[in-house]
């Protein structure tokens, strides 16, 4: 699909130089950049949803389990 976007001249020049150095078309560069940006945002969405789930539940550790875990860690000198 063809589209038109406005970006600052300096950003365009940097992107154009970057694409040429890597033998990419500008379209390929912008497509990859947008895919990466959207994938990062999807990760943020997942984290946000997980945070909501865990905020609604009790996450305290049972004292007996805490004691067992603590004893299973070897003592080290610092």
C-alpha positions as a printed NumPy array, in Angstrom:
array([[  0.   ,   0.   ,   0.   ],
       [  1.274,   3.44 ,  -0.796],
       [  0.961,   6.204,   1.771],
       [  2.388,   9.633,   2.472],
       [  3.727,  10.753,   5.835],
       [  5.435,  13.926,   6.975],
       [  8.665,  13.638,   8.955],
       [ 11.29 ,  16.231,   9.841],
       [ 13.978,  16.742,   7.193],
       [ 16.772,  15.741,   9.574],
       [ 15.073,  12.429,  10.396],
       [ 14.514,  11.759,   6.704],
       [ 18.191,  12.387,   5.916],
       [ 19.329,  10.076,   8.729],
       [ 16.919,   7.349,   7.591],
       [ 17.962,   7.743,   3.962],
       [ 21.664,   7.488,   4.884],
       [ 20.999,   4.485,   7.133],
       [ 19.053,   2.686,   4.377],
       [ 21.73 ,   3.334,   1.742],
       [ 24.506,   2.075,   4.033],
       [ 22.611,  -1.171,   4.539],
       [ 21.488,  -1.449,   0.928],
       [ 17.813,  -1.205,   1.889],
       [ 15.09 ,   0.733,   0.193],
       [ 13.54 ,   3.483,   2.284],
       [ 10.273,   1.562,   2.113],
       [ 11.934,  -1.528,   3.56 ],
       [ 13.558,   0.553,   6.298],
       [ 10.323,   2.319,   7.264],
       [  8.402,  -0.966,   7.179],
       [ 10.935,  -2.65 ,   9.472],
       [ 11.009,   0.347,  11.821],
       [  7.221,   0.402,  12.081],
       [  7.035,  -3.37 ,  12.633],
       [  9.622,  -3.103,  15.41 ],
       [  7.778,  -0.176,  16.998],
       [  4.447,  -2.024,  16.939],
       [  5.974,  -5.234,  18.31 ],
       [  7.44 ,  -3.275,  21.213],
       [  4.043,  -1.749,  21.948],
       [  2.411,  -5.185,  21.887],
       [  4.918,  -6.27 ,  24.525],
       [  3.951,  -3.236,  26.598],
       [  0.286,  -4.236,  26.289],
       [  1.037,  -7.759,  27.523],
       [  2.993,  -6.398,  30.487],
       [  0.169,  -4.013,  31.341],
       [ -2.398,  -6.819,  31.23 ],
       [ -0.226,  -9.094,  33.375],
       [  0.26 ,  -6.301,  35.889],
       [ -3.52 ,  -5.907,  36.16 ],
       [ -3.982,  -9.652,  36.699],
       [ -1.312,  -9.872,  39.379],
       [ -2.463,  -6.679,  41.102],
       [ -5.845,  -8.316,  41.672],
       [ -4.439, -11.394,  43.398],
       [ -2.59 , -11.968,  46.635],
       [  1.092, -12.499,  45.917],
       [  2.358, -12.947,  49.45 ],
       [  4.448, -16.036,  50.098],
       [  3.341, -18.444,  52.786],
       [  5.684, -18.197,  55.782],
       [  6.448, -21.951,  55.743],
       [  7.407, -21.773,  52.054],
       [  9.522, -18.679,  52.697],
       [ 11.4  , -20.546,  55.455],
       [ 12.01 , -23.592,  53.241],
       [ 13.247, -21.404,  50.381],
       [ 15.519, -19.461,  52.686],
       [ 17.069, -22.65 ,  54.051],
       [ 17.694, -24.018,  50.552],
       [ 20.049, -21.158,  49.665],
       [ 23.627, -21.932,  50.666],
       [ 25.234, -19.49 ,  53.078],
       [ 28.094, -17.493,  51.568],
       [ 30.638, -15.161,  53.054],
       [ 30.75 , -11.702,  51.564]])
